[in-house]
Amino acid sequence: MTVPGVVVGARRGPFDACLDADLVRRYAAATEDPSPLAQAGTHVPAVAVVTQIWTAQEEGRAAAVPAELQQAATGGVHGEHDVVLHRPIVPGEPLRIWVEGHGSRPAGSNSLVTLRYTALDADDRLVAEQWWTTVYLGVTCERTGDPAPDHAFPEPARDRPVGTYEVDVHADMARRYAEVSGDWSPHHFDVAAAERSGFARPFLHGLCTMALCAQGAVHLVADDDPTRVRRVAVRFATPTFIGERLRLHVFEVGDGAYAFEAESAGAVVAAHGRLELR
C-alpha cells in the first residue's frame, strides 16, 4: 500500500533561536572541536546551527508528514543532513527558524522524507538552510516535491586525498552533546535502549558525528576557521558507537569543495560527505 507523501510547503514558524557565545563554547567543548576560534565562542561552527531546530522539528513533522505515513512506518532513522550557510552566523544574534515540507519519495520498501529549515536574521535575510531527510522504514509513500540537494561522493576525488583526522568517541562526549542539543534519547546512553533500536550498544548522536566530520575537515583544509564554511552535507550510513575511534578521510573535489567519509569500528559511519568553503 502506498501512503501520501510529505505535504510540500506546509510551513510553520517562526521559532526563536540564538547561538550565543556560551552555547558556542559548550558546543565546541562537547564535540572536542580543535578550532581555537570555536573554543573561544567567537566563531560559530557550521553544524552548530542544528541545535536550534528541535522545536521546529516536532512542529514540522506534525504539519507536513501525514499521520498515515508515520503510523504505517515500523520506525524511522535520520538518513541525511545538509547545512548551507549564506553567511557566517554571528554569536548572540537573534534568529527566527521556519520549517516546511520539501519532498518525499519511495526508496525500495522505505520512504525518504525531507523537511527544509530556514534561519532568518532580524532584517528577514536568509542566514542558513537545512535539509533533514528521515528514512521511514517499512512504508512506501507517494513522490512529492523535490529530493534533497545532491551531495554524492565524486569517485575521481579518491585520487586526491587531503588527509585524515581522528577523534575518540566516549560516553562523556554523548552526555555533553545532549546538554547542548537537548537530545537525551536513551539509546545514546543505555544498552537496553540501544538494543531496542536494533544495536548492541549505545551510539553517538548522528548530528554529533556530523559535527566531528565537519570540524575535522575544517581543521585539515580551512585553518580551523569555521566561518569559511558555506556548506556541509552527509549521509548517515551506520551509528558511531560509544568507546570507538572515528577516522575521517578528506579528498579534494576542486573549486573550494571537498568530499569526505568517516569510519569507526570497521564500518563506514558517514558517507557522501561534502564540505564547501566560501
Order of alpha helices (4+ residues) and beta strands (2+ residues): beta-beta-alpha-alpha-alpha-alpha-beta-beta-beta-beta-beta-beta-beta-alpha-alpha-alpha-beta-beta-beta-beta
